[in-house]
Amino acid sequence: MCPEKVIRRLAGSVVLLSLALGWWVDPAWFLWTALAAVNLLQSSFTGFCPLEQVLARAGWFGCTPAPRSG
């Protein structure tokens, strides 16, 4: 599991970066913003966050794999 602050900071950074790229580079980058929003919404309902899984497997930012049940 990851500290919630890590996930929130990375998600916020992705949104801001994609908004900047969409404004100054190409509007297609706004799709990345939409993808981040969809991921945040689904994780709020399901409790599953793909970014958390990736960070835990890599061992970054103090994230550790969730204990397996069963």
N, CA, C and O atoms as a DFTB+ gen file, in Angstrom:
280 C
 N C O
     1  1       0.835      -1.176       0.000
     2  2       0.000       0.000       0.000
     3  2       0.886       1.247       0.000
     4  3       2.010       1.235       0.502
     5  1       0.357       2.299      -0.566
     6  2       1.070       3.569      -0.646
     7  2       0.426       4.593       0.280
     8  3      -0.779       4.553       0.528
     9  1       1.241       5.504       0.783
    10  2       0.638       6.629       1.499
    11  2      -0.270       7.398       0.537
    12  3       0.094       7.622      -0.618
    13  1      -1.454       7.804       1.012
    14  2      -2.417       8.491       0.158
    15  2      -1.852       9.769      -0.448
    16  3      -2.212      10.143      -1.564
    17  1      -0.969      10.437       0.286
    18  2      -0.393      11.685      -0.216
    19  2       0.394      11.459      -1.505
    20  3       0.382      12.307      -2.396
    21  1       1.068      10.333      -1.606
    22  2       1.854      10.026      -2.807
    23  2       0.936       9.915      -4.015
    24  3       1.207      10.505      -5.061
    25  1      -0.143       9.167      -3.875
    26  2      -1.092       8.973      -4.976
    27  2      -1.725      10.307      -5.367
    28  3      -1.833      10.621      -6.552
    29  1      -2.137      11.081      -4.385
    30  2      -2.773      12.371      -4.673
    31  2      -1.822      13.328      -5.374
    32  3      -2.215      14.011      -6.319
    33  1      -0.587      13.384      -4.925
    34  2       0.394      14.278      -5.556
    35  2       0.680      13.869      -6.989
    36  3       0.750      14.719      -7.876
    37  1       0.846      12.578      -7.224
    38  2       1.114      12.118      -8.577
    39  2      -0.089      12.338      -9.490
    40  3       0.074      12.736     -10.643
    41  1      -1.292      12.084      -8.985
    42  2      -2.492      12.310      -9.794
    43  2      -2.649      13.793     -10.122
    44  3      -2.968      14.146     -11.257
    45  1      -2.430      14.646      -9.154
    46  2      -2.503      16.087      -9.399
    47  2      -1.463      16.556     -10.392
    48  3      -1.740      17.413     -11.231
    49  1      -0.274      16.001     -10.303
    50  2       0.794      16.357     -11.242
    51  2       0.443      15.923     -12.663
    52  3       0.697      16.656     -13.619
    53  1      -0.136      14.738     -12.802
    54  2      -0.546      14.253     -14.126
    55  2      -1.606      15.176     -14.720
    56  3      -1.538      15.525     -15.898
    57  1      -2.571      15.567     -13.916
    58  2      -3.628      16.448     -14.407
    59  2      -3.055      17.794     -14.836
    60  3      -3.369      18.279     -15.923
    61  1      -2.225      18.397     -14.005
    62  2      -1.654      19.700     -14.355
    63  2      -0.747      19.620     -15.580
    64  3      -0.784      20.501     -16.440
    65  1       0.064      18.570     -15.663
    66  2       0.948      18.408     -16.817
    67  2       0.140      18.229     -18.099
    68  3       0.451      18.839     -19.121
    69  1      -0.891      17.397     -18.045
    70  2      -1.680      17.169     -19.257
    71  2      -2.481      18.402     -19.654
    72  3      -2.689      18.642     -20.844
    73  1      -2.932      19.185     -18.684
    74  2      -3.609      20.440     -19.017
    75  2      -2.649      21.415     -19.694
    76  3      -3.012      22.074     -20.669
    77  1      -1.435      21.506     -19.181
    78  2      -0.438      22.395     -19.794
    79  2      -0.097      21.931     -21.210
    80  3      -0.011      22.747     -22.127
    81  1       0.097      20.636     -21.387
    82  2       0.410      20.115     -22.715
    83  2      -0.757      20.324     -23.676
    84  3      -0.555      20.619     -24.854
    85  1      -1.978      20.169     -23.165
    86  2      -3.151      20.398     -24.004
    87  2      -3.301      21.852     -24.412
    88  3      -3.761      22.146     -25.515
    89  1      -2.925      22.741     -23.548
    90  2      -3.046      24.173     -23.835
    91  2      -1.963      24.647     -24.796
    92  3      -2.246      25.369     -25.751
    93  1      -0.704      24.232     -24.537
    94  2       0.424      24.773     -25.299
    95  2       0.926      23.880     -26.432
    96  3       1.626      24.368     -27.320
    97  1       0.597      22.604     -26.430
    98  2       1.163      21.709     -27.436
    99  2       0.091      21.220     -28.412
   100  3       0.139      21.533     -29.602
   101  1      -0.864      20.462     -27.908
   102  2      -1.897      19.882     -28.769
   103  2      -3.111      19.527     -27.906
   104  3      -2.958      18.898     -26.859
   105  1      -4.300      19.919     -28.331
   106  2      -5.494      19.629     -27.538
   107  2      -5.741      18.133     -27.288
   108  3      -6.499      17.783     -26.383
   109  1      -5.130      17.269     -28.055
   110  2      -5.299      15.833     -27.830
   111  2      -4.792      15.413     -26.445
   112  3      -5.211      14.381     -25.921
   113  1      -3.898      16.202     -25.854
   114  2      -3.400      15.894     -24.519
   115  2      -4.494      15.970     -23.467
   116  3      -4.331      15.415     -22.380
   117  1      -5.608      16.643     -23.756
   118  2      -6.718      16.704     -22.803
   119  2      -7.327      15.319     -22.566
   120  3      -7.980      15.090     -21.548
   121  1      -7.111      14.408     -23.500
   122  2      -7.585      13.036     -23.299
   123  2      -6.879      12.379     -22.114
   124  3      -7.466      11.559     -21.409
   125  1      -5.619      12.745     -21.902
   126  2      -4.861      12.222     -20.763
   127  2      -5.485      12.735     -19.462
   128  3      -5.560      12.005     -18.474
   129  1      -5.932      13.993     -19.470
   130  2      -6.612      14.552     -18.304
   131  2      -7.888      13.762     -18.027
   132  3      -8.179      13.420     -16.881
   133  1      -8.644      13.476     -19.082
   134  2      -9.879      12.709     -18.924
   135  2      -9.590      11.306     -18.393
   136  3     -10.329      10.804     -17.546
   137  1      -8.536      10.678     -18.874
   138  2      -8.170       9.346     -18.403
   139  2      -7.827       9.373     -16.915
   140  3      -8.218       8.473     -16.170
   141  1      -7.105      10.394     -16.484
   142  2      -6.774      10.518     -15.065
   143  2      -8.042      10.691     -14.236
   144  3      -8.161      10.110     -13.158
   145  1      -8.985      11.481     -14.728
   146  2     -10.240      11.697     -14.008
   147  2     -11.051      10.407     -13.913
   148  3     -11.610      10.104     -12.859
   149  1     -11.120       9.653     -14.994
   150  2     -11.853       8.381     -14.979
   151  2     -11.205       7.411     -13.993
   152  3     -11.902       6.708     -13.261
   153  1      -9.878       7.375     -13.974
   154  2      -9.176       6.491     -13.046
   155  2      -9.442       6.900     -11.601
   156  3      -9.651       6.035     -10.751
   157  1      -9.440       8.191     -11.308
   158  2      -9.721       8.652      -9.951
   159  2     -11.148       8.292      -9.533
   160  3     -11.380       7.872      -8.399
   161  1     -12.094       8.458     -10.444
   162  2     -13.479       8.111     -10.128
   163  2     -13.648       6.615      -9.862
   164  3     -14.268       6.221      -8.874
   165  1     -13.092       5.786     -10.749
   166  2     -13.260       4.344     -10.559
   167  2     -12.567       3.879      -9.291
   168  3     -13.080       2.994      -8.606
   169  1     -11.417       4.448      -8.961
   170  2     -10.727       4.011      -7.746
   171  2     -11.479       4.450      -6.489
   172  3     -11.377       3.800      -5.448
   173  1     -12.235       5.550      -6.580
   174  2     -13.014       5.968      -5.410
   175  2     -14.170       5.013      -5.142
   176  3     -14.600       4.866      -3.999
   177  1     -14.672       4.366      -6.182
   178  2     -15.776       3.412      -6.015
   179  2     -15.291       2.001      -5.712
   180  3     -15.891       1.294      -4.902
   181  1     -14.202       1.589      -6.367
   182  2     -13.759       0.198      -6.250
   183  2     -12.644      -0.010      -5.237
   184  3     -12.470      -1.119      -4.732
   185  1     -11.886       1.038      -4.932
   186  2     -10.741       0.888      -4.036
   187  2      -9.512       0.349      -4.746
   188  3      -8.475       0.159      -4.111
   189  1      -9.600       0.099      -6.046
   190  2      -8.477      -0.410      -6.836
   191  2      -7.823       0.742      -7.582
   192  3      -8.485       1.458      -8.334
   193  1      -6.529       0.918      -7.376
   194  2      -5.788       1.987      -8.040
   195  2      -4.596       1.376      -8.785
   196  3      -3.664       0.882      -8.150
   197  1      -4.614       1.403     -10.125
   198  2      -3.510       0.823     -10.887
   199  2      -2.160       1.464     -10.561
   200  3      -1.146       0.767     -10.508
   201  1      -2.135       2.769     -10.344
   202  2      -0.879       3.446     -10.012
   203  2      -0.301       2.905      -8.712
   204  3       0.912       2.729      -8.595
   205  1      -1.151       2.644      -7.750
   206  2      -0.691       2.103      -6.479
   207  2      -0.044       0.735      -6.679
   208  3       0.968       0.428      -6.049
   209  1      -0.621      -0.079      -7.547
   210  2      -0.062      -1.398      -7.833
   211  2       1.322      -1.288      -8.478
   212  3       2.245      -2.018      -8.119
   213  1       1.450      -0.368      -9.432
   214  2       2.729      -0.177     -10.131
   215  2       3.798       0.312      -9.163
   216  3       4.914      -0.208      -9.153
   217  1       3.462       1.308      -8.350
   218  2       4.434       1.843      -7.399
   219  2       4.834       0.810      -6.354
   220  3       5.993       0.761      -5.941
   221  1       3.884      -0.013      -5.924
   222  2       4.187      -1.040      -4.937
   223  2       5.128      -2.098      -5.504
   224  3       6.060      -2.532      -4.827
   225  1       4.887      -2.509      -6.739
   226  2       5.772      -3.521      -7.350
   227  2       7.181      -2.982      -7.552
   228  3       8.162      -3.719      -7.455
   229  1       7.269      -1.669      -7.838
   230  2       8.583      -1.052      -8.030
   231  2       9.241      -0.685      -6.704
   232  3      10.447      -0.446      -6.648
   233  1       8.444      -0.643      -5.636
   234  2       8.985      -0.279      -4.327
   235  2       9.308       1.195      -4.191
   236  3      10.148       1.571      -3.373
   237  1       8.654       2.036      -4.980
   238  2       8.927       3.474      -4.953
   239  2       8.106       4.172      -3.885
   240  3       6.997       3.744      -3.565
   241  1       8.647       5.233      -3.341
   242  2       7.971       6.123      -2.396
   243  2       7.465       5.389      -1.156
   244  3       6.479       5.801      -0.546
   245  1       8.133       4.313      -0.789
   246  2       7.730       3.580       0.410
   247  2       6.497       2.733       0.222
   248  3       5.897       2.294       1.204
   249  1       6.098       2.488      -1.026
   250  2       4.910       1.677      -1.292
   251  2       5.280       0.195      -1.205
   252  3       6.341      -0.230      -1.662
   253  1       4.378      -0.570      -0.607
   254  2       4.600      -2.007      -0.492
   255  2       3.393      -2.746      -1.043
   256  3       2.273      -2.241      -0.970
   257  1       3.604      -3.932      -1.591
   258  2       2.472      -4.707      -2.113
   259  2       1.460      -5.014      -1.018
   260  3       1.821      -5.268       0.130
   261  1       0.186      -4.984      -1.396
   262  2      -0.884      -5.310      -0.446
   263  2      -0.792      -6.782      -0.079
   264  3      -0.459      -7.612      -0.925
   265  1      -1.082      -7.112       1.165
   266  2      -1.051      -8.533       1.539
   267  2      -2.104      -9.325       0.776
   268  3      -3.226      -8.862       0.570
   269  1      -1.719     -10.528       0.361
   270  2      -2.646     -11.383      -0.388
   271  2      -3.585     -12.082       0.579
   272  3      -3.189     -12.544       1.649
   273  1      -4.821     -12.141       0.171
   274  2      -5.782     -12.852       1.022
   275  2      -6.080     -14.223       0.407
   276  3      -6.192     -14.365      -0.810
   277  1      -6.202     -15.201       1.260
   278  2      -6.572     -16.537       0.811
   279  2      -5.436     -17.298       0.403
   280  3      -5.579     -18.451      -0.005
